[in-house]
Amino acid sequence: MSEHFDFVVVGGGSAGAIIAARLTEDAGCRVALIEAGERPPAAELLPAACPTLQLNPETDWMYTADPGHCGLALAEQRMMMPRGKMLGGSSGINYMAYVRGHPGDFDAWSQGGATGWSYQEVLPYFKKSEGLEPSDEITVDAAAHNTDGPVGVSVRSPTLIGALEFVEAAQAAGIPKGDYNGRDRGGATGVVSLFQTTTRKGKRSSTYRAFLEGETEQRVNLTIITGAQATRVLLDGASGQSVATGVEYRTADGQLHSVFADKEVVVSGGAIGSPHLLLVSGIGPRAELEKTGVPCRVDSPHVGKHLKDHLHVALFFPAPGCGLPMAEVGMSLGPDALRAPAGPLPADPQDDADMSDDLKALKQEAERRFNEWATEGRGLISSSLYDASAWFSTGLGDHHTHDAQMAVLACGYNSELWSTCFRINPDEYFDDAAKRLAADAESVVILANPVQPHSEGEIVLESADAGDHPDIRMNYFDDPHDMRVMLAIQRRALDVVAHWPSHRTLGSLLVPPFLARKHDHTEGDVPSDALLEDMARHYSFTVYHPTSTCRIGSVVDPELKVMGVDKLRVADASVMPNVVSGNTNAASMMIGEKAAEMLAVEYGLQIAEFVGVRAARPASSETRSEMAS
Ligand SMILES: Cc1cc2nc3c(=O)[nH]c(=O)nc-3n(C[C@H](O)[C@H](O)[C@H](O)COP(=O)(O)OP(=O)(O)OC[C@H]3O[C@@H](n4cnc5c(N)ncnc54)[C@H](O)[C@@H]3O)c2cc1C
């Protein structure tokens, strides 16, 4: 196949799906969207099922990474690094927290040379995507939100006791409640809230669901090619004057094809996929490319470098009466989740007629709950269970933003999730894994999460074959500052737990027995710094937020044009000059919105709405007053 389009977009994820959808609002603009995955499976809509989309090669790239100075007790001492592989990308497998970041994050980008990326300049793009459903459960700064955008943003229903009590405890410990996506995020004392989530009526609102599904994917000017891994950006011209002309991709049958871009190629493969594609195309550090046999077309030493990510350590507390038993979650997922061998219902539904009355009642209740979610969007499964969070400053640095996040999981999960998704051996972590992770056990997990890491990792090319994974070196805790911040957040988390509402008694922090012995810790003791550090070194795991591997100023310019190559841009989490101090999906979508508008302005496209400062048409009155204020 050989076809010409105006734009070829590689990767239909958080940013790429938006770019393809927005550009094709102009009926005269022909776009090819090349995506390695397929359309999402039905489970993608089901918020509580998100862990099942990881470690599934149909929906996850199955990367693991070298953690650097931690991960000592993770399976094979490797860090999981899931990345969504489907239309919607990681917005289809993520935990759905809708968090934009601190205004100071973007102002620091702008002050560092990313012209056009200050908070006031990016806010219209956050709002453009957002379709907030107001809720009495949270404080909303209405001026910072939009209720009409395509991405559903809402608060789960019903709210979970563990999350509500976390918010109360954090308030009692001095962190005020407020809108973390609005005026309250900048405060010195920080902010706590239930999460706003990328859901609409209890269902996931990925960028596939919000931007492509339905009318958009039927547009005659949009060609979506799924099951197609881009293997190379096609470059013309002598070294030093390279021009991107198209993309080569491989389909599942191993065949290579090419598509050509008359205007530009936009790479939106994410913080791992984008640098990887540039490297195999010969755009990267010369010595590294030549070592793997890739001819260097553009010596770009920063491609794949400056990798930032968030990682957190789980602090686990038994929480009778306030945590959520896995049995309840399982039942709410519907009868299929309760079938043998893991569950009590027969493996074959045809055998259901022979079940006991108790099992019939169980099945009926599971059906009722699942139908309630499917029809009304309510129920335990309407969120990922990652349901509330606080941000604040430790005072140790990065005073332009908050350097700390702390979130709550209202459920202790089960052995399978600990060993697969977290790569933690429950029999080593818990004194009695069968008891702590029993189907009826109730626990809360507080996640201590530094959000302005100073350590930098890298994506390094291992092979010239785009089908081989690159070497992902996270290098966590390389800078000692990051461990100091981690300790401060763990201490603050213990303080929040000490302020838990008085009608409830949480159990003591569970410390892995071998670390308790090593540090002479007995249950109920205040853990020493050395013990908390050891927990972080052994058991921290990624919050799944890699960024900055093609960052503005090093690989691309503020217009996202790859330096040294014409007609090639990168637009996704990889261009962030630094990771934002919060979850990264909203900022990735914002990058997609802004990139689409930059392209529309440059090529005179008639897209439905321009919200930015460099609008090609007169901005809407709302946008004009926003810019003036
Ligand atoms: C398990 C998990 C949980 C998370 N939880 C949250 C959360 O709760 N809140 C939050 O804000 N953020 C969360 N994140 C992070 C957030 O989802 C990402 O930061 C964001 O989706 C990144 O967007 P992106 O456009 O950069 O990349 P992606 O959304 O990953 O999109 C990249 C796309 O490109 C495709 N691709 C890559 N390479 C190629 C190639 N060579 N050829 C063709 N296609 C290619 C991929 O298949 C993918 O579809 C989570 C991420 C994960 C993985």
The ligand as an SDF file (V2000), in Angstrom:
LIG
                    3D

 53 58  0  0  0  0  0  0  0  0999 V2000
   -1.3710    1.6790   33.9750 C   0  0  0  0  0  0  0  0  0  0  0  0
   -1.3700    3.1780   33.8280 C   0  0  0  0  0  0  0  0  0  0  0  0
   -2.0640    3.9540   34.7470 C   0  0  0  0  0  0  0  0  0  0  0  0
   -2.0580    5.3500   34.6220 C   0  0  0  0  0  0  0  0  0  0  0  0
   -2.8560    6.0850   35.4400 N   0  0  0  0  0  0  0  0  0  0  0  0
   -3.0110    7.4110   35.1990 C   0  0  0  0  0  0  0  0  0  0  0  0
   -3.9910    8.1720   35.8880 C   0  0  0  0  0  0  0  0  0  0  0  0
   -4.7620    7.6680   36.7010 O   0  0  0  0  0  0  0  0  0  0  0  0
   -4.0830    9.4920   35.5940 N   0  0  0  0  0  0  0  0  0  0  0  0
   -3.2600   10.1060   34.6990 C   0  0  0  0  0  0  0  0  0  0  0  0
   -3.3540   11.3200   34.5220 O   0  0  0  0  0  0  0  0  0  0  0  0
   -2.3260    9.4000   34.0340 N   0  0  0  0  0  0  0  0  0  0  0  0
   -2.2160    8.0700   34.2320 C   0  0  0  0  0  0  0  0  0  0  0  0
   -1.3410    7.3420   33.4930 N   0  0  0  0  0  0  0  0  0  0  0  0
   -0.4620    8.0630   32.5480 C   0  0  0  0  0  0  0  0  0  0  0  0
   -1.1720    8.5980   31.3150 C   0  0  0  0  0  0  0  0  0  0  0  0
   -2.1440    7.6880   30.8720 O   0  0  0  0  0  0  0  0  0  0  0  0
   -0.1090    8.8790   30.2450 C   0  0  0  0  0  0  0  0  0  0  0  0
    0.7810    9.8590   30.7080 O   0  0  0  0  0  0  0  0  0  0  0  0
   -0.7230    9.3750   28.9300 C   0  0  0  0  0  0  0  0  0  0  0  0
   -1.7200    8.5120   28.4810 O   0  0  0  0  0  0  0  0  0  0  0  0
    0.3970    9.5060   27.8870 C   0  0  0  0  0  0  0  0  0  0  0  0
   -0.1550    9.9200   26.6670 O   0  0  0  0  0  0  0  0  0  0  0  0
    0.7080    9.8540   25.3270 P   0  0  0  0  0  0  0  0  0  0  0  0
   -0.1470   10.3900   24.2530 O   0  0  0  0  0  0  0  0  0  0  0  0
    2.0210   10.4500   25.5930 O   0  0  0  0  0  0  0  0  0  0  0  0
    0.9870    8.3080   25.0850 O   0  0  0  0  0  0  0  0  0  0  0  0
   -0.0220    7.0930   24.9380 P   0  0  0  0  0  0  0  0  0  0  0  0
   -1.3890    7.4490   25.4140 O   0  0  0  0  0  0  0  0  0  0  0  0
    0.6380    5.9210   25.5850 O   0  0  0  0  0  0  0  0  0  0  0  0
   -0.1540    6.8830   23.3750 O   0  0  0  0  0  0  0  0  0  0  0  0
    0.8570    6.3730   22.5660 C   0  0  0  0  0  0  0  0  0  0  0  0
    0.1820    5.5910   21.4530 C   0  0  0  0  0  0  0  0  0  0  0  0
    1.1140    5.3590   20.4320 O   0  0  0  0  0  0  0  0  0  0  0  0
    1.0670    4.0060   20.0180 C   0  0  0  0  0  0  0  0  0  0  0  0
    2.3970    3.7010   19.4780 N   0  0  0  0  0  0  0  0  0  0  0  0
    3.5780    3.7850   20.1370 C   0  0  0  0  0  0  0  0  0  0  0  0
    4.5920    3.4960   19.2980 N   0  0  0  0  0  0  0  0  0  0  0  0
    4.0340    3.2270   18.0870 C   0  0  0  0  0  0  0  0  0  0  0  0
    4.5440    2.8600   16.8260 C   0  0  0  0  0  0  0  0  0  0  0  0
    5.8570    2.7050   16.6140 N   0  0  0  0  0  0  0  0  0  0  0  0
    3.6710    2.6360   15.8260 N   0  0  0  0  0  0  0  0  0  0  0  0
    2.3370    2.7840   15.9940 C   0  0  0  0  0  0  0  0  0  0  0  0
    1.7860    3.1320   17.1820 N   0  0  0  0  0  0  0  0  0  0  0  0
    2.6320    3.3550   18.2140 C   0  0  0  0  0  0  0  0  0  0  0  0
    0.6830    3.2670   21.2640 C   0  0  0  0  0  0  0  0  0  0  0  0
    0.1360    1.9930   20.9980 O   0  0  0  0  0  0  0  0  0  0  0  0
   -0.3010    4.2290   21.9000 C   0  0  0  0  0  0  0  0  0  0  0  0
   -1.6140    4.0090   21.4270 O   0  0  0  0  0  0  0  0  0  0  0  0
   -1.3070    5.9700   33.5850 C   0  0  0  0  0  0  0  0  0  0  0  0
   -0.6220    5.1800   32.6560 C   0  0  0  0  0  0  0  0  0  0  0  0
   -0.6630    3.7980   32.7660 C   0  0  0  0  0  0  0  0  0  0  0  0
    0.0660    2.9810   31.7460 C   0  0  0  0  0  0  0  0  0  0  0  0
  1  2  1  0
  2  3  1  0
  2 52  2  0
  3  4  2  0
  4  5  1  0
  4 50  1  0
  5  6  2  0
  6  7  1  0
  6 13  1  0
  7  8  2  0
  7  9  1  0
  9 10  1  0
 10 11  2  0
 10 12  1  0
 12 13  2  0
 13 14  1  0
 14 15  1  0
 14 50  1  0
 15 16  1  0
 16 17  1  0
 16 18  1  0
 18 19  1  0
 18 20  1  0
 20 21  1  0
 20 22  1  0
 22 23  1  0
 23 24  1  0
 24 25  2  0
 24 26  1  0
 24 27  1  0
 27 28  1  0
 28 29  2  0
 28 30  1  0
 28 31  1  0
 31 32  1  0
 32 33  1  0
 33 34  1  0
 33 48  1  0
 34 35  1  0
 35 36  1  0
 35 46  1  0
 36 37  1  0
 36 45  1  0
 37 38  2  0
 38 39  1  0
 39 40  1  0
 39 45  2  0
 40 41  1  0
 40 42  2  0
 42 43  1  0
 43 44  2  0
 44 45  1  0
 46 47  1  0
 46 48  1  0
 48 49  1  0
 50 51  2  0
 51 52  1  0
 52 53  1  0
M  END
$$$$
